[in-house]
Amino acid sequence: MKFRLLLQLRHIVFYSMALSLIVFACQKDPSEIGLNIQPPNSVIDAFFTDSISLYGHSELVDSVRTSNTSVSLLGSYYDPIFGTTTANLYTQFLISSSGIDFGENPVLDSLVVFFNYSGFYGDVTTTQTIRVYELSDSDSLSIDSSYYSNQSKPHYETLLAEKTFQPKPYDSVLIDTTNYAPFLRFNISNLTEELGYKFLNADTSNYTSYEKFLKFFHGLYFEAEQVSSSGSIMYFDLNTTFSEMILYYKNDEYDSLGYFFPINEYCSRFHSLNHYNYDNASQEFKDQVLNGDTLLGESSLYLQSLGGVKTKINLPFIDGWKNSGNLYGINEAILIVNNQETYKENYEPPPNLVLLKILEDGTYAFLPGYYNGTEYFGGVYDSINNQYRFRITKYIQDLIGTDELNNGLYMTVSGGSVKANRVKISGYDTSLIDRIKLNVKYTILK
């Protein structure tokens, strides 16, 4: 009995020691595993460099698609670097039921539009002014079409509403003892009752289907007045049940009636964006982005969402490595991008950036590793180190070892059609401590 117990204890000790050795081995740097079993003259040298040459400059984005996005933008804000940006909103409304009958002698009380807040960018203590017009063209909006940030649609000249206000994106609204999520309210009948009576006096055939109603009423245009300082871009969720237009009325039989015109997935909507040709941007910005002085990318580079600014990055070192006669194995390649500004309230940097490779025909594609997610690929803003990091290992390996074309990269703001963030980043000048740089761990295989 004692012998069997002793034998079992010896087995336990043996397997515990073996397990400890395995765990210890697994803690080694992956690049070092196996070195102890190679002959000394066959060990492959590993190298590291952070002084690879790269160049960059910033340029304008043509436009971004803004139709039927997750949030809709409206408002105006001024940025000391990028100048003024204004977002205007176009949207359709639909009927909530067919065959509506407003009764005998309907009388308008009010026509009101509600937009649910979803957030903002900038300074919401600044007063905003929004004007509302009716769209004038039956072909203005279509759910089957895509619309872009540089587009506009015609509208009637009659001003339906003008609202000057301070945005309240955090304040819930109390109505009849019930608290509702924050919303913005427009009285579309406070200047003229024209549109309200257009609905009340319309032939009922206009309310028999979505298609007939949209031919009768094409939608509304919300125009933000340009601010001269501060300001904000407001975000609205127009897919909520509380984002809608309500016609309040009465007739010979009833008081306090209401009819709902919802905004839903069958509505077409988009926001147009105006940067005013960057007339009041900083001179340094205009010299590089507008006047094409690409050498200014040495000191600073720029990124702006909302169809604003992107940065092109060139990797000239690739040709030298590719034609060196050596066979390179890229263990890791990390592109580091540093925010050049300290934290500024109301001018927060983008939460995410994205890198795109430039194809032969001038279009773009995601880099290898992008679909592995941000935890692997990167691009997420690190507020502690004030930087972004991208893991582009396979892309660099492909450039050196395959026929992958070295046309350069474009860096842009992720979600650039629904976020108003921007950032000024450090350039590529090697004298800058926080310059944009590529850290590469590699081995020379022969």
Secondary structure as GFF3:
##gff-version 3
##sequence-region A 1 446
A	DSSP	alpha_helix	2	26	.	.	.	ID=ss1
A	DSSP	three_ten_helix	30	32	.	.	.	ID=ss2
A	DSSP	three_ten_helix	35	37	.	.	.	ID=ss3
A	DSSP	three_ten_helix	40	42	.	.	.	ID=ss4
A	DSSP	beta_strand	46	49	.	.	.	ID=ss5
A	DSSP	beta_strand	55	60	.	.	.	ID=ss6
A	DSSP	beta_strand	72	79	.	.	.	ID=ss7
A	DSSP	beta_strand	83	91	.	.	.	ID=ss8
A	DSSP	beta_strand	107	122	.	.	.	ID=ss9
A	DSSP	beta_strand	128	134	.	.	.	ID=ss10
A	DSSP	beta_strand	161	165	.	.	.	ID=ss11
A	DSSP	beta_strand	173	175	.	.	.	ID=ss12
A	DSSP	beta_strand	178	180	.	.	.	ID=ss13
A	DSSP	beta_strand	183	187	.	.	.	ID=ss14
A	DSSP	alpha_helix	194	200	.	.	.	ID=ss15
A	DSSP	three_ten_helix	204	207	.	.	.	ID=ss16
A	DSSP	alpha_helix	210	216	.	.	.	ID=ss17
A	DSSP	beta_strand	220	224	.	.	.	ID=ss18
A	DSSP	beta_strand	231	237	.	.	.	ID=ss19
A	DSSP	beta_strand	244	250	.	.	.	ID=ss20
A	DSSP	beta_strand	257	262	.	.	.	ID=ss21
A	DSSP	beta_strand	269	274	.	.	.	ID=ss22
A	DSSP	three_ten_helix	276	278	.	.	.	ID=ss23
A	DSSP	alpha_helix	283	285	.	.	.	ID=ss24
A	DSSP	pi_helix	286	290	.	.	.	ID=ss25
A	DSSP	three_ten_helix	294	298	.	.	.	ID=ss26
A	DSSP	beta_strand	300	304	.	.	.	ID=ss27
A	DSSP	beta_strand	309	314	.	.	.	ID=ss28
A	DSSP	alpha_helix	317	322	.	.	.	ID=ss29
A	DSSP	beta_strand	328	338	.	.	.	ID=ss30
A	DSSP	beta_strand	353	358	.	.	.	ID=ss31
A	DSSP	beta_strand	364	366	.	.	.	ID=ss32
A	DSSP	three_ten_helix	370	372	.	.	.	ID=ss33
A	DSSP	alpha_helix	374	377	.	.	.	ID=ss34
A	DSSP	beta_strand	387	391	.	.	.	ID=ss35
A	DSSP	alpha_helix	393	401	.	.	.	ID=ss36
A	DSSP	beta_strand	409	413	.	.	.	ID=ss37
A	DSSP	beta_strand	422	426	.	.	.	ID=ss38
A	DSSP	beta_strand	437	444	.	.	.	ID=ss39
###
